[in-house]
Amino acid sequence: MSLLLEHQAPCPFCHEPVTFFIDPSQDEQTYIEDCTVCCRPIEVTAQCDPDSGELLNVDVGRS
Ligand SMILES: [Zn+2]
């Protein structure tokens, strides 16, 4: 089962709220997602608890 969690955070470039989809089956992941507003690449680092499927922490930064 791969249920993605939604997390909203401000884009580090344009500061508009952007929704990210995080896979909670991985305990730590880093990926690049283009901002839906300004199209610049956002580096997303997410920490999850795969056992409970909870999102623990999300950091967004300029890649
Ligand atoms: Zn942006």
N, CA, C, O and the ligand as a Tripos MOL2 file, in Angstrom:
@<TRIPOS>MOLECULE
protein
  253   251    64     0     0
PROTEIN
NO_CHARGES

@<TRIPOS>ATOM
      1 N           0.8580   -1.1920    0.0000 N.3       1 MET1
      2 CA          0.0000    0.0000    0.0000 C.3       1 MET1
      3 C           0.8900    1.2370    0.0000 C.2       1 MET1
      4 O           1.7810    1.3720    0.8380 O.2       1 MET1
      5 N           0.6470    2.1090   -0.9190 N.am      2 SER2
      6 CA          1.4580    3.3210   -0.9560 C.3       2 SER2
      7 C           0.5520    4.5370   -0.9310 C.2       2 SER2
      8 O           0.1610    5.0720   -1.9680 O.2       2 SER2
      9 N           0.2360    4.9510    0.2670 N.am      3 LEU3
     10 CA         -0.5840    6.1340    0.4610 C.3       3 LEU3
     11 C           0.3570    7.3180    0.6370 C.2       3 LEU3
     12 O           1.2390    7.2840    1.4950 O.2       3 LEU3
     13 N           0.1830    8.3440   -0.1520 N.am      4 LEU4
     14 CA          1.0510    9.5030   -0.0300 C.3       4 LEU4
     15 C           0.4230   10.5270    0.9160 C.2       4 LEU4
     16 O          -0.7860   10.7550    0.9100 O.2       4 LEU4
     17 N           1.2880   11.1300    1.7260 N.am      5 LEU5
     18 CA          0.8280   12.1580    2.6510 C.3       5 LEU5
     19 C           1.0160   13.5210    2.0190 C.2       5 LEU5
     20 O           2.0280   13.7830    1.3700 O.2       5 LEU5
     21 N           0.0360   14.3840    2.2150 N.am      6 GLU6
     22 CA          0.1510   15.7520    1.7150 C.3       6 GLU6
     23 C           0.7570   16.6370    2.7900 C.2       6 GLU6
     24 O           0.3940   16.5610    3.9640 O.2       6 GLU6
     25 N           1.6850   17.4740    2.3620 N.am      7 HIS7
     26 CA          2.2760   18.4340    3.2930 C.3       7 HIS7
     27 C           2.4090   19.7670    2.5700 C.2       7 HIS7
     28 O           2.9210   19.8270    1.4520 O.2       7 HIS7
     29 N           1.9490   20.8240    3.2080 N.am      8 GLN8
     30 CA          2.0460   22.1330    2.5760 C.3       8 GLN8
     31 C           3.1470   22.9550    3.2500 C.2       8 GLN8
     32 O           3.2210   23.0310    4.4770 O.2       8 GLN8
     33 N           3.9900   23.5600    2.4320 N.am      9 ALA9
     34 CA          5.0780   24.3940    2.9510 C.3       9 ALA9
     35 C           5.3200   25.5230    1.9590 C.2       9 ALA9
     36 O           5.0450   25.3730    0.7680 O.2       9 ALA9
     37 N           5.8350   26.6600    2.4430 N.am     10 PRO10
     38 CA          6.1210   27.7590    1.5250 C.3      10 PRO10
     39 C           7.3290   27.4580    0.6550 C.2      10 PRO10
     40 O           8.3360   26.9270    1.1250 O.2      10 PRO10
     41 N           7.2170   27.7990   -0.6050 N.am     11 CYS11
     42 CA          8.3440   27.6790   -1.5310 C.3      11 CYS11
     43 C           9.4930   28.5610   -1.0460 C.2      11 CYS11
     44 O           9.2630   29.7190   -0.6980 O.2      11 CYS11
     45 N          10.7370   28.0380   -1.0120 N.am     12 PRO12
     46 CA         11.8730   28.8510   -0.5630 C.3      12 PRO12
     47 C          12.2690   29.9350   -1.5550 C.2      12 PRO12
     48 O          13.0710   30.8080   -1.2250 O.2      12 PRO12
     49 N          11.7270   29.8940   -2.7500 N.am     13 PHE13
     50 CA         12.0520   30.9140   -3.7570 C.3      13 PHE13
     51 C          10.9920   32.0130   -3.8000 C.2      13 PHE13
     52 O          11.3090   33.1960   -3.6760 O.2      13 PHE13
     53 N           9.7130   31.6090   -3.9780 N.am     14 CYS14
     54 CA          8.6630   32.6100   -4.1870 C.3      14 CYS14
     55 C           7.7270   32.7360   -2.9790 C.2      14 CYS14
     56 O           6.8620   33.6120   -2.9530 O.2      14 CYS14
     57 N           7.9010   31.8590   -1.9790 N.am     15 HIS15
     58 CA          7.1600   31.9180   -0.7110 C.3      15 HIS15
     59 C           5.6690   31.6500   -0.8540 C.2      15 HIS15
     60 O           4.9000   31.9120    0.0700 O.2      15 HIS15
     61 N           5.2650   31.1400   -1.9840 N.am     16 GLU16
     62 CA          3.8770   30.7130   -2.1370 C.3      16 GLU16
     63 C           3.7240   29.3310   -1.5050 C.2      16 GLU16
     64 O           4.6590   28.5320   -1.5520 O.2      16 GLU16
     65 N           2.5620   29.0320   -0.9150 N.am     17 PRO17
     66 CA          2.3670   27.6900   -0.3640 C.3      17 PRO17
     67 C           2.3060   26.6410   -1.4620 C.2      17 PRO17
     68 O           1.5700   26.7840   -2.4380 O.2      17 PRO17
     69 N           3.0930   25.5810   -1.2870 N.am     18 VAL18
     70 CA          3.1640   24.4960   -2.2590 C.3      18 VAL18
     71 C           2.8250   23.1990   -1.5330 C.2      18 VAL18
     72 O           3.2530   22.9900   -0.3980 O.2      18 VAL18
     73 N           2.0580   22.3300   -2.1850 N.am     19 THR19
     74 CA          1.7160   21.0420   -1.5930 C.3      19 THR19
     75 C           2.6770   19.9820   -2.0870 C.2      19 THR19
     76 O           2.8660   19.8110   -3.2920 O.2      19 THR19
     77 N           3.2910   19.2600   -1.1340 N.am     20 PHE20
     78 CA          4.2120   18.1710   -1.4520 C.3      20 PHE20
     79 C           3.5460   16.8520   -1.0850 C.2      20 PHE20
     80 O           2.7460   16.7820   -0.1510 O.2      20 PHE20
     81 N           3.8830   15.8240   -1.8220 N.am     21 PHE21
     82 CA          3.3450   14.4960   -1.5410 C.3      21 PHE21
     83 C           4.4880   13.5990   -1.0860 C.2      21 PHE21
     84 O           5.4360   13.3570   -1.8320 O.2      21 PHE21
     85 N           4.3870   13.1120    0.1450 N.am     22 ILE22
     86 CA          5.4660   12.3670    0.7860 C.3      22 ILE22
     87 C           5.0590   10.9040    0.9220 C.2      22 ILE22
     88 O           3.9380   10.5930    1.3250 O.2      22 ILE22
     89 N           5.9880   10.0100    0.5790 N.am     23 ASP23
     90 CA          5.7570    8.5740    0.7360 C.3      23 ASP23
     91 C           6.2140    8.1550    2.1320 C.2      23 ASP23
     92 O           7.4180    8.1410    2.3870 O.2      23 ASP23
     93 N           5.3010    7.8130    3.0510 N.am     24 PRO24
     94 CA          5.6930    7.5140    4.4330 C.3      24 PRO24
     95 C           6.2950    6.1310    4.6240 C.2      24 PRO24
     96 O           6.6250    5.7650    5.7520 O.2      24 PRO24
     97 N           6.4490    5.3460    3.5510 N.am     25 SER25
     98 CA          7.0590    4.0230    3.7070 C.3      25 SER25
     99 C           8.5830    4.1080    3.7690 C.2      25 SER25
    100 O           9.2480    3.1080    4.0370 O.2      25 SER25
    101 N           9.1410    5.3020    3.5200 N.am     26 GLN26
    102 CA         10.5910    5.4820    3.6550 C.3      26 GLN26
    103 C          10.8640    6.3370    4.8780 C.2      26 GLN26
    104 O          10.1800    7.3340    5.1100 O.2      26 GLN26
    105 N          11.8810    5.9430    5.6760 N.am     27 ASP27
    106 CA         12.1050    6.7070    6.9070 C.3      27 ASP27
    107 C          12.7640    8.0610    6.6380 C.2      27 ASP27
    108 O          12.5220    9.0240    7.3640 O.2      27 ASP27
    109 N          13.5970    8.1350    5.5960 N.am     28 GLU28
    110 CA         14.1530    9.4290    5.2450 C.3      28 GLU28
    111 C          14.3150    9.4990    3.7400 C.2      28 GLU28
    112 O          14.7650    8.5420    3.1100 O.2      28 GLU28
    113 N          13.9520   10.6170    3.1750 N.am     29 GLN29
    114 CA         14.0620   10.7640    1.7250 C.3      29 GLN29
    115 C          14.3550   12.2170    1.3820 C.2      29 GLN29
    116 O          13.9030   13.1420    2.0570 O.2      29 GLN29
    117 N          15.1200   12.3870    0.3210 N.am     30 THR30
    118 CA         15.4040   13.7140   -0.2100 C.3      30 THR30
    119 C          15.1290   13.6710   -1.6920 C.2      30 THR30
    120 O          15.5980   12.7700   -2.3880 O.2      30 THR30
    121 N          14.3840   14.6230   -2.1770 N.am     31 TYR31
    122 CA         14.1140   14.6550   -3.6100 C.3      31 TYR31
    123 C          13.8990   16.0950   -4.0350 C.2      31 TYR31
    124 O          13.7170   16.9960   -3.2170 O.2      31 TYR31
    125 N          13.9270   16.2740   -5.3370 N.am     32 ILE32
    126 CA         13.7380   17.6050   -5.9160 C.3      32 ILE32
    127 C          12.3480   17.6680   -6.5340 C.2      32 ILE32
    128 O          11.9540   16.7940   -7.3050 O.2      32 ILE32
    129 N          11.6260   18.7040   -6.1840 N.am     33 GLU33
    130 CA         10.3130   18.9010   -6.7810 C.3      33 GLU33
    131 C          10.2340   20.3380   -7.2930 C.2      33 GLU33
    132 O          10.5630   21.2810   -6.5730 O.2      33 GLU33
    133 N           9.7980   20.4950   -8.5340 N.am     34 ASP34
    134 CA          9.6820   21.8400   -9.0760 C.3      34 ASP34
    135 C           8.4740   22.5320   -8.4720 C.2      34 ASP34
    136 O           7.3970   21.9450   -8.3680 O.2      34 ASP34
    137 N           8.6590   23.7880   -8.0730 N.am     35 CYS35
    138 CA          7.5670   24.5900   -7.5300 C.3      35 CYS35
    139 C           6.4730   24.7290   -8.5860 C.2      35 CYS35
    140 O           6.7470   24.9940   -9.7570 O.2      35 CYS35
    141 N           5.2220   24.5420   -8.1440 N.am     36 THR36
    142 CA          4.1130   24.6470   -9.1050 C.3      36 THR36
    143 C           3.8190   26.1000   -9.4640 C.2      36 THR36
    144 O           3.0970   26.3680  -10.4240 O.2      36 THR36
    145 N           4.3730   27.0320   -8.7010 N.am     37 VAL37
    146 CA          4.1100   28.4560   -8.9490 C.3      37 VAL37
    147 C           5.2370   29.0780   -9.7810 C.2      37 VAL37
    148 O           4.9830   29.6620  -10.8350 O.2      37 VAL37
    149 N           6.5020   28.9490   -9.2990 N.am     38 CYS38
    150 CA          7.6070   29.6210   -9.9820 C.3      38 CYS38
    151 C           8.4870   28.6470  -10.7600 C.2      38 CYS38
    152 O           9.4120   29.0750  -11.4500 O.2      38 CYS38
    153 N           8.2120   27.3260  -10.6620 N.am     39 CYS39
    154 CA          8.9000   26.2850  -11.4370 C.3      39 CYS39
    155 C          10.3660   26.1160  -11.0870 C.2      39 CYS39
    156 O          11.0930   25.4420  -11.8170 O.2      39 CYS39
    157 N          10.8230   26.7110   -9.9840 N.am     40 ARG40
    158 CA         12.2150   26.4940   -9.6060 C.3      40 ARG40
    159 C          12.3170   25.2170   -8.7680 C.2      40 ARG40
    160 O          11.3420   24.8230   -8.1280 O.2      40 ARG40
    161 N          13.4980   24.5580   -8.7640 N.am     41 PRO41
    162 CA         13.6210   23.2560   -8.0970 C.3      41 PRO41
    163 C          13.7520   23.3950   -6.5800 C.2      41 PRO41
    164 O          14.6580   24.0660   -6.0870 O.2      41 PRO41
    165 N          12.8580   22.7690   -5.8620 N.am     42 ILE42
    166 CA         12.8600   22.7860   -4.4000 C.3      42 ILE42
    167 C          13.4150   21.4480   -3.9100 C.2      42 ILE42
    168 O          12.9660   20.3870   -4.3430 O.2      42 ILE42
    169 N          14.3910   21.5050   -3.0080 N.am     43 GLU43
    170 CA         14.9070   20.2800   -2.4030 C.3      43 GLU43
    171 C          14.0700   19.9600   -1.1600 C.2      43 GLU43
    172 O          14.0140   20.7490   -0.2170 O.2      43 GLU43
    173 N          13.4300   18.8030   -1.1760 N.am     44 VAL44
    174 CA         12.5450   18.3850   -0.0950 C.3      44 VAL44
    175 C          13.2260   17.2590    0.6710 C.2      44 VAL44
    176 O          13.6100   16.2460    0.0860 O.2      44 VAL44
    177 N          13.3760   17.4410    1.9830 N.am     45 THR45
    178 CA         13.8790   16.3720    2.8510 C.3      45 THR45
    179 C          12.7710   16.0290    3.8300 C.2      45 THR45
    180 O          12.2880   16.8950    4.5590 O.2      45 THR45
    181 N          12.3640   14.7540    3.8460 N.am     46 ALA46
    182 CA         11.2570   14.3410    4.7080 C.3      46 ALA46
    183 C          11.6900   13.1780    5.5750 C.2      46 ALA46
    184 O          12.3750   12.2620    5.1190 O.2      46 ALA46
    185 N          11.2770   13.2270    6.8450 N.am     47 GLN47
    186 CA         11.4740   12.1020    7.7580 C.3      47 GLN47
    187 C          10.1080   11.5630    8.1640 C.2      47 GLN47
    188 O           9.2140   12.3190    8.5430 O.2      47 GLN47
    189 N           9.9640   10.2550    8.0790 N.am     48 CYS48
    190 CA          8.6930    9.5960    8.3860 C.3      48 CYS48
    191 C           8.9300    8.4300    9.3310 C.2      48 CYS48
    192 O          10.0560    7.9630    9.5060 O.2      48 CYS48
    193 N           7.8460    7.9760    9.9310 N.am     49 ASP49
    194 CA          7.8650    6.7400   10.7100 C.3      49 ASP49
    195 C           7.1110    5.6930    9.8930 C.2      49 ASP49
    196 O           5.8810    5.6950    9.8750 O.2      49 ASP49
    197 N           7.8410    4.7920    9.2110 N.am     50 PRO50
    198 CA          7.1650    3.8370    8.3210 C.3      50 PRO50
    199 C           6.2140    2.9100    9.0730 C.2      50 PRO50
    200 O           5.2480    2.4180    8.4890 O.2      50 PRO50
    201 N           6.4710    2.6650   10.3580 N.am     51 ASP51
    202 CA          5.6010    1.7550   11.1130 C.3      51 ASP51
    203 C           4.2230    2.3550   11.3330 C.2      51 ASP51
    204 O           3.2130    1.6710   11.1700 O.2      51 ASP51
    205 N           4.1780    3.6290   11.7030 N.am     52 SER52
    206 CA          2.8830    4.2600   11.9550 C.3      52 SER52
    207 C           2.3740    5.0080   10.7260 C.2      52 SER52
    208 O           1.2140    5.4170   10.6810 O.2      52 SER52
    209 N           3.2520    5.1880    9.7180 N.am     53 GLY53
    210 CA          2.8540    5.9370    8.5330 C.3      53 GLY53
    211 C           2.7240    7.4250    8.7720 C.2      53 GLY53
    212 O           2.0470    8.1290    8.0220 O.2      53 GLY53
    213 N           3.3860    7.9080    9.8380 N.am     54 GLU54
    214 CA          3.2810    9.3300   10.1530 C.3      54 GLU54
    215 C           4.4510   10.1100    9.5790 C.2      54 GLU54
    216 O           5.5660    9.6040    9.4500 O.2      54 GLU54
    217 N           4.1610   11.3570    9.2410 N.am     55 LEU55
    218 CA          5.1720   12.2790    8.7750 C.3      55 LEU55
    219 C           5.7660   12.9760   10.0030 C.2      55 LEU55
    220 O           5.0350   13.5920   10.7790 O.2      55 LEU55
    221 N           7.0910   12.8820   10.1820 N.am     56 LEU56
    222 CA          7.7120   13.4570   11.3730 C.3      56 LEU56
    223 C           8.2410   14.8570   11.1220 C.2      56 LEU56
    224 O           8.0600   15.7500   11.9490 O.2      56 LEU56
    225 N           8.8910   15.0530    9.9890 N.am     57 ASN57
    226 CA          9.5090   16.3450    9.7320 C.3      57 ASN57
    227 C           9.7020   16.5480    8.2330 C.2      57 ASN57
    228 O          10.0310   15.6080    7.5090 O.2      57 ASN57
    229 N           9.4980   17.7680    7.7770 N.am     58 VAL58
    230 CA          9.7580   18.0930    6.3750 C.3      58 VAL58
    231 C          10.5510   19.3930    6.3280 C.2      58 VAL58
    232 O          10.1790   20.3810    6.9610 O.2      58 VAL58
    233 N          11.6400   19.3820    5.5800 N.am     59 ASP59
    234 CA         12.4120   20.6000    5.3300 C.3      59 ASP59
    235 C          12.3990   20.8810    3.8400 C.2      59 ASP59
    236 O          12.5510   19.9700    3.0260 O.2      59 ASP59
    237 N          12.2190   22.1300    3.4880 N.am     60 VAL60
    238 CA         12.3320   22.4980    2.0830 C.3      60 VAL60
    239 C          13.4300   23.5540    1.9540 C.2      60 VAL60
    240 O          13.5530   24.4470    2.7920 O.2      60 VAL60
    241 N          14.2150   23.4360    0.8980 N.am     61 GLY61
    242 CA         15.3110   24.3800    0.7140 C.3      61 GLY61
    243 C          15.6040   24.5690   -0.7590 C.2      61 GLY61
    244 O          15.0170   23.9160   -1.6210 O.2      61 GLY61
    245 N          16.5240   25.4780   -1.0240 N.am     62 ARG62
    246 CA         16.9430   25.7240   -2.4050 C.3      62 ARG62
    247 C          17.9510   24.6610   -2.7860 C.2      62 ARG62
    248 O          18.9220   24.4500   -2.0610 O.2      62 ARG62
    249 N          17.7500   24.0020   -3.8770 N.am     63 SER63
    250 CA         18.6460   22.9200   -4.2780 C.3      63 SER63
    251 C          19.8880   23.4830   -4.9430 C.2      63 SER63
    252 O          20.7670   22.7240   -5.3520 O.2      63 SER63
    253 ZN          8.0760   28.9280   -6.0130 Zn       64 ZN64
@<TRIPOS>BOND
     1     1     2 1
     2     2     3 1
     3     3     4 2
     4     3     5 am
     5     5     6 1
     6     6     7 1
     7     7     8 2
     8     7     9 am
     9     9    10 1
    10    10    11 1
    11    11    12 2
    12    11    13 am
    13    13    14 1
    14    14    15 1
    15    15    16 2
    16    15    17 am
    17    17    18 1
    18    18    19 1
    19    19    20 2
    20    19    21 am
    21    21    22 1
    22    22    23 1
    23    23    24 2
    24    23    25 am
    25    25    26 1
    26    26    27 1
    27    27    28 2
    28    27    29 am
    29    29    30 1
    30    30    31 1
    31    31    32 2
    32    31    33 am
    33    33    34 1
    34    34    35 1
    35    35    36 2
    36    35    37 am
    37    37    38 1
    38    38    39 1
    39    39    40 2
    40    39    41 am
    41    41    42 1
    42    42    43 1
    43    43    44 2
    44    43    45 am
    45    45    46 1
    46    46    47 1
    47    47    48 2
    48    47    49 am
    49    49    50 1
    50    50    51 1
    51    51    52 2
    52    51    53 am
    53    53    54 1
    54    54    55 1
    55    55    56 2
    56    55    57 am
    57    57    58 1
    58    58    59 1
    59    59    60 2
    60    59    61 am
    61    61    62 1
    62    62    63 1
    63    63    64 2
    64    63    65 am
    65    65    66 1
    66    66    67 1
    67    67    68 2
    68    67    69 am
    69    69    70 1
    70    70    71 1
    71    71    72 2
    72    71    73 am
    73    73    74 1
    74    74    75 1
    75    75    76 2
    76    75    77 am
    77    77    78 1
    78    78    79 1
    79    79    80 2
    80    79    81 am
    81    81    82 1
    82    82    83 1
    83    83    84 2
    84    83    85 am
    85    85    86 1
    86    86    87 1
    87    87    88 2
    88    87    89 am
    89    89    90 1
    90    90    91 1
    91    91    92 2
    92    91    93 am
    93    93    94 1
    94    94    95 1
    95    95    96 2
    96    95    97 am
    97    97    98 1
    98    98    99 1
    99    99   100 2
   100    99   101 am
   101   101   102 1
   102   102   103 1
   103   103   104 2
   104   103   105 am
   105   105   106 1
   106   106   107 1
   107   107   108 2
   108   107   109 am
   109   109   110 1
   110   110   111 1
   111   111   112 2
   112   111   113 am
   113   113   114 1
   114   114   115 1
   115   115   116 2
   116   115   117 am
   117   117   118 1
   118   118   119 1
   119   119   120 2
   120   119   121 am
   121   121   122 1
   122   122   123 1
   123   123   124 2
   124   123   125 am
   125   125   126 1
   126   126   127 1
   127   127   128 2
   128   127   129 am
   129   129   130 1
   130   130   131 1
   131   131   132 2
   132   131   133 am
   133   133   134 1
   134   134   135 1
   135   135   136 2
   136   135   137 am
   137   137   138 1
   138   138   139 1
   139   139   140 2
   140   139   141 am
   141   141   142 1
   142   142   143 1
   143   143   144 2
   144   143   145 am
   145   145   146 1
   146   146   147 1
   147   147   148 2
   148   147   149 am
   149   149   150 1
   150   150   151 1
   151   151   152 2
   152   151   153 am
   153   153   154 1
   154   154   155 1
   155   155   156 2
   156   155   157 am
   157   157   158 1
   158   158   159 1
   159   159   160 2
   160   159   161 am
   161   161   162 1
   162   162   163 1
   163   163   164 2
   164   163   165 am
   165   165   166 1
   166   166   167 1
   167   167   168 2
   168   167   169 am
   169   169   170 1
   170   170   171 1
   171   171   172 2
   172   171   173 am
   173   173   174 1
   174   174   175 1
   175   175   176 2
   176   175   177 am
   177   177   178 1
   178   178   179 1
   179   179   180 2
   180   179   181 am
   181   181   182 1
   182   182   183 1
   183   183   184 2
   184   183   185 am
   185   185   186 1
   186   186   187 1
   187   187   188 2
   188   187   189 am
   189   189   190 1
   190   190   191 1
   191   191   192 2
   192   191   193 am
   193   193   194 1
   194   194   195 1
   195   195   196 2
   196   195   197 am
   197   197   198 1
   198   198   199 1
   199   199   200 2
   200   199   201 am
   201   201   202 1
   202   202   203 1
   203   203   204 2
   204   203   205 am
   205   205   206 1
   206   206   207 1
   207   207   208 2
   208   207   209 am
   209   209   210 1
   210   210   211 1
   211   211   212 2
   212   211   213 am
   213   213   214 1
   214   214   215 1
   215   215   216 2
   216   215   217 am
   217   217   218 1
   218   218   219 1
   219   219   220 2
   220   219   221 am
   221   221   222 1
   222   222   223 1
   223   223   224 2
   224   223   225 am
   225   225   226 1
   226   226   227 1
   227   227   228 2
   228   227   229 am
   229   229   230 1
   230   230   231 1
   231   231   232 2
   232   231   233 am
   233   233   234 1
   234   234   235 1
   235   235   236 2
   236   235   237 am
   237   237   238 1
   238   238   239 1
   239   239   240 2
   240   239   241 am
   241   241   242 1
   242   242   243 1
   243   243   244 2
   244   243   245 am
   245   245   246 1
   246   246   247 1
   247   247   248 2
   248   247   249 am
   249   249   250 1
   250   250   251 1
   251   251   252 2
@<TRIPOS>SUBSTRUCTURE
     1 MET1         2 RESIDUE 1 A MET
     2 SER2         6 RESIDUE 1 A SER
     3 LEU3        10 RESIDUE 1 A LEU
     4 LEU4        14 RESIDUE 1 A LEU
     5 LEU5        18 RESIDUE 1 A LEU
     6 GLU6        22 RESIDUE 1 A GLU
     7 HIS7        26 RESIDUE 1 A HIS
     8 GLN8        30 RESIDUE 1 A GLN
     9 ALA9        34 RESIDUE 1 A ALA
    10 PRO10       38 RESIDUE 1 A PRO
    11 CYS11       42 RESIDUE 1 A CYS
    12 PRO12       46 RESIDUE 1 A PRO
    13 PHE13       50 RESIDUE 1 A PHE
    14 CYS14       54 RESIDUE 1 A CYS
    15 HIS15       58 RESIDUE 1 A HIS
    16 GLU16       62 RESIDUE 1 A GLU
    17 PRO17       66 RESIDUE 1 A PRO
    18 VAL18       70 RESIDUE 1 A VAL
    19 THR19       74 RESIDUE 1 A THR
    20 PHE20       78 RESIDUE 1 A PHE
    21 PHE21       82 RESIDUE 1 A PHE
    22 ILE22       86 RESIDUE 1 A ILE
    23 ASP23       90 RESIDUE 1 A ASP
    24 PRO24       94 RESIDUE 1 A PRO
    25 SER25       98 RESIDUE 1 A SER
    26 GLN26      102 RESIDUE 1 A GLN
    27 ASP27      106 RESIDUE 1 A ASP
    28 GLU28      110 RESIDUE 1 A GLU
    29 GLN29      114 RESIDUE 1 A GLN
    30 THR30      118 RESIDUE 1 A THR
    31 TYR31      122 RESIDUE 1 A TYR
    32 ILE32      126 RESIDUE 1 A ILE
    33 GLU33      130 RESIDUE 1 A GLU
    34 ASP34      134 RESIDUE 1 A ASP
    35 CYS35      138 RESIDUE 1 A CYS
    36 THR36      142 RESIDUE 1 A THR
    37 VAL37      146 RESIDUE 1 A VAL
    38 CYS38      150 RESIDUE 1 A CYS
    39 CYS39      154 RESIDUE 1 A CYS
    40 ARG40      158 RESIDUE 1 A ARG
    41 PRO41      162 RESIDUE 1 A PRO
    42 ILE42      166 RESIDUE 1 A ILE
    43 GLU43      170 RESIDUE 1 A GLU
    44 VAL44      174 RESIDUE 1 A VAL
    45 THR45      178 RESIDUE 1 A THR
    46 ALA46      182 RESIDUE 1 A ALA
    47 GLN47      186 RESIDUE 1 A GLN
    48 CYS48      190 RESIDUE 1 A CYS
    49 ASP49      194 RESIDUE 1 A ASP
    50 PRO50      198 RESIDUE 1 A PRO
    51 ASP51      202 RESIDUE 1 A ASP
    52 SER52      206 RESIDUE 1 A SER
    53 GLY53      210 RESIDUE 1 A GLY
    54 GLU54      214 RESIDUE 1 A GLU
    55 LEU55      218 RESIDUE 1 A LEU
    56 LEU56      222 RESIDUE 1 A LEU
    57 ASN57      226 RESIDUE 1 A ASN
    58 VAL58      230 RESIDUE 1 A VAL
    59 ASP59      234 RESIDUE 1 A ASP
    60 VAL60      238 RESIDUE 1 A VAL
    61 GLY61      242 RESIDUE 1 A GLY
    62 ARG62      246 RESIDUE 1 A ARG
    63 SER63      250 RESIDUE 1 A SER
    64 ZN64       253 GROUP 0 **** ****
